[in-house]
Amino acid sequence: MDARIARLRWRCRRGMRELDALLLAFVEGAVSLTEAEMAMFEGILELPDPVLHSYLLGRSAPADAATVALLERIRSGVGSGA
């Protein structure tokens, strides 16, 4: 899992400081994410910066409720699931 977290940390480095800060703070607590949450987070990282930025600022939202919940955890910096 450590190698996967290291890859995620690298992928969290985006072109926007705001995204970097939110994503890196989240991934630091990601060690206790379930496999499904980890896969969903990897999918979120595939989004283009403008779309992800809009989601994280709450300007728009994806249709999937589970993704919305994970985005809320990212916004709040809660990666532990607690």
Buried (B, 14 or more C-beta within 10 A) or exposed (E): EEEEBEEBBEBBEBEBEEBEEBBBBBBBBBEEBEEEBBEBBEEBBEBEEEEBBBBBEEEEEBEEEEBEEBBBBBBEBEBEEE
